[in-house]
Amino acid sequence: MMESRKENIPISVIIPVYNTRKYLERCIDSLMAQTITKMEIIVIDDCSDEDIQSIIIPYMGRNDKFVYFERLEQHKGPGGARNRGIELASGTYIAFCDSDDWVDITYYEDCVNLMNQHCASIGMCGLVRDYDYIQKNPLYKCKYDRALTLTGDFALKVLTKQMDIGILIIPSTVNKIYRMNFLDQIHLRFVENKLFEDLLFSFISIMHAEKLICIPNVTYHHYKRPDSIVQSFDRKHIDDFIEIFELLRNYLKKVGRYEEYRFHYYKFLEQFYNLIVREIFEFVLDEETRKKQLAYSFLKIKTIINFQEYMEYTTAEQLRQHIQPHITDTTIY
């Protein structure tokens, strides 16, 4: 269900939806309340079992917020739904919002204004975790207090945790704004039907960006719902993780930049393999199953690591911490 196309849209916000009907109204309300003069909201139903369209219809027909809806013919995951949204988008900038999340009221106006002012390819905003209860101390995954511009090379070092400069850059795509012609120039789209699709998209986009800007004082609110896919674990998490990093390594080789960025690759891989291990211990409660998942991850990770290369970038102390993370004092008495 698409209205006629609109011209001169500053920003298109793409919302992939899959069985999150009860959260969707809150998400769209936060977008309809945005202070930006004009924007486009594209809702892509990824073959939900629920009636998503009836939630969208009351929002359609506005003069300032153009709301479009489309249901995919087959399930493609968040990556595939976002790709379809990009195909339909007419905005100068592209943003992604998950259907159970929301944003501050001046979020997109501040983003567009600063990105226009600084001619940035990517804008990055603060992201806070929200729960079903009020937190005394909100958990910010990243937060920016003033506008900062970074080159892509420098930002990639921050993303892969090679440098600590007092700010964090996270690989999520929902707290970022992208210039549409930049994504087209580098021919970048999401991998479909895979977990961890944000990792590949973020690494490649940041690598190619001439300028990124940290946008201060606006926040993306990430709702951590109990039934979220990140609250569970199965073998697909490992398989998709391996495939995403295999695609990243192959991409770097294809564009002739693997030697230049292989240290970034290994630092990024190490960071998120540690996350895989943490998820196994948090969400797999049976001891025997936990051991099997760990053993399977050990077997699979060998396919995406050249250990001779990896040893060039790690130190003896880092290796010791992997083996003895609980020991901080190495003095023998």
N, C-alpha and C positions, 0 to 999 in steps of 0.2 A: 504494500500500500504506500505509494509514493506520491507526494504532491509534485506540482510543477517545480522545476529547478529554479533556484534563486541566484541572483548575481551579487558579486562583491561581498561575499561572506568572509569575515575575518577568520573564523575558526569553525571547524567541524569536530564535534565530539562524538566518538564512536562507542556504543555500549553493546558489548556481546552479552546475550542473555541465555542462560540454560537452567531452567527449573528454579528460578529465584524470584518468582512472581511476588511473593510477600514482601520483598525488599525493594522492588523496582520503583514503586511510587515515591518512596523517600529519595531515591537517587535522582529521579527526573525532577522532582520538586526543587532540589538544590540547584539543578541546571536552569530551570525556568526562572528562578529567582536571581540569576546572575545579573550583575550591573552592566555588563557589556551591552552595547546598543543592539547588536545583531549577532546571532550565532545559529549554527545548524546542529541538530541532534539526530544522530542516526542510530536506531535501535535494530540490532540484528539478532533475531531469534534462531538459536542454533539447535532447532528441532526439539524444543522443550516438550515435555509431556503435559504442560499446563497451558492455559489460554493466556498468552502474553498480549495479544493484539488488543483485547478489550481494555487493558490498562493504558495503552498508548493512545487510543482514539480520542479521549477527552482533551488531550494536550495539542492536538493537531489544529491547524487553521490560524495560529497566531501570526502577527505581522513581524514580530521581532525575533521570535524563537521558532525556527522552522524544524518541525519534528517529522521524521520519516521512519517507516517501519518496513522490514522485510523479513520473511521467514525462509531460511535455507532449506533446500530440498533434501540435504543429507547432513548429518552431524559432522562438523569439521573442527570442533574444539575452539577455544578462545582465539587461537592464531588464525584459523580459517575465517571465523566471524569478523575479526578485525580486518583481514584482507578484503573481504567483501565490502566492509564499510569504507575502506580507503578507495575502492573502485567507485563508490557512489559519491564520495565527498567532493565538495566544490570549494572548500575553504582554503585560504592562504596557509593556514596552519591546521595541523591535525593533533587531536588529543584522544586519549583512551580513558574511559571510566568504567570500572567494573560495576555490575548491576546492583551490588549490595553496598556500594561505597557512596560517598558524597564529597563535596568540596566547599571551601569558604565562599562567601557571597561575592567577593570581588576577584575571585581566583582567575578567571579567564580574561577579564579586563586588564588586570595587572600584568598577566603573562604576555598578552598581545602588545600592550604598550611598551614594555621593556624590550621585547624581542624586536619590535620595529625600530626602537631607538638604537639598539646595539647591533642590528643586522645579524642576529645569532641564528644558527641552524637548529639548536636545541636549547630549550629552556627547562630548568630543573627547579622543582618546588619542594617544600617540606612535606613529609609524610608522617602521620601519626597513627598509631594503632588505636582503634576504638572497640569497646566491648559492650556488653549489655548492662554494664554498671558504670557509674562515674568513677574515674580514677583521680586520686589525689595528685599523683605525679604521672602525667601522660607520658606514654612511651613513644618518643619520636625516633623513627628509623633514620631520618635526616631532617635538618632544620637550618634555614638560612636567615640570618639577621640583617644582611645588607646585600646589595647587588654586587656580584663578583663575576668577571668574565675570565674564562679559561680557554686555552687551546685544546684541541682534541687529544693531542699526545699527552699533555699534562693531566687532563681529566682521566685518561685511561690509566695512568699510574695511580691516581687516587682511587679509581674504581677497583683496581686489582690489588689495592692495599700495599703498594710499594712505597707510598709516601703518606705521611700524616701531616696535613696542613691545617688542622683544626676544623675541617668540614668533612662530611661523608658524601659520597656519591654511591647510590645503590642501583642495582641493575633492573629494578622495576621500570616498566614503561608507563605506568599509570600516573606517576608524578612528574611526567615530562611532556613538553609540547614540542612538536616537530614542524619545521617549515616543509610544506608539501613538496616544493620543487627540489628540495635537498634529498628527500627520500626517493624521488623519481630519478634524480641524477645518479645516485649510487645503486639504483635498482633493488631497493631493500623492501622485503615483505617478511611476514612471519611464517615459520614452519607450522604446518597444520597437524592437528591431532597429536601434539606432543606436549608433555610437561616441560617446564624450564625454557619455553620458547622465548621468554623475555631476556634470558642470558645471552643468547646468540644475537638477538636484535640490538640489545644495548651495546654489546662489545663492538659490533660492526659500525653502528651509527656513530658512536663516540669516536672510534678510530678515524672515521672520515670527516668529522665535523671540524671546520676551521675555527669556529667560535661557539662556545656554550656559555650560557649565563645562569647564575644562581639567582632565583627570583625570591626576594625576601617577603616575610610577613603574610604569606598566604599558605594554606595547608590543604593537602589531600588527605581525606579521612578514610583510612582502610579499616573496614569492619571485619573483625575476626570472628566469624560465626562458627558455632560448634560443628556443623556438618560440612565445613569447607574441605576441599580436596587436600589441602595442606595439613589437615588434622588427621590424616590416615597415611598408611604406607603399604605398598605392595611392590612386586617385582617390576612393574611398569615404571616406577620412579627410577630405578637403577637403569633399566634399558633406555629410557628416554634421556636420562642424564648422559649416558655414554654416547648416544646418537647425536645429541646437541653438540658435545665437545668434538666429536668426530667431524661434524659439519663445519665447526669453527676452524679446526686445524686444516681441513681440506680447502676451506675458503681462503685462509691466509696463504696457503701454498699456491692456489690458483691465481691470486692477485700479485704473487711474487713478494710477499711481505712476511713470510713465516720466520725467516732468520731475524728480521727486525723486531718481531713481536712475540717470539716464542717464549721469552721470559714472562711476558704479560699472560700468555696462554697458560703456562704452568702455575703461576700465582693464582690466576682466576680458577683454574681447575681444582687446585688444592683447597681453596676457600670453600667451594661448593661440594667437593667430595666430603669434607669435614661435616657439612650440613647433612649429607646423606647418612653418614654414620650417626649423627645426633638424632635424626628422624627415626632410624632403626631402633635406637635405644629408648626413644620417647613413645613411639606408637606401636612397636611390636613387643608385646608383653610376655609371650611364651618364650622361654629360654632356648628351646631347641629350634624354633622358627627364627629367632633372632640370630643364632649362630649360622643357620643356613643362608639368611639374607646377607650377613657379613661376608661369608665365604663366597657367595655369588658375586658380591660387589668387588672382592679382591680379584676374582677371576676375570671379570669384565674390564676392570680399569687397566689391566695390562694391555688392552687393545688400543688405548688412547694415550699411553705414556711410553716414551722412549727413555728408559731408565738412565742411559748414559747421558742424555741431554738433561734430564731432571737433576742428576747429581752435580752438574755444572752450576746449578743455581741455588742449591740448598747447602746449608752449613752443617757441620757435625752437631752443633747444638740444636738445630732444628730437628735433625734426625733423632737425637736423644729425647727431645720433648715428645715426639710421636711415640717413642717406646716407653718413656717414663714420665708422663705428664704430671704425675702427682709429686715428683721429687723436685724440689727447688734448690736444695743445698746439696752440692755434689762432693762436699768435703768428706774424706774417709777418716773416721776417728780411730 
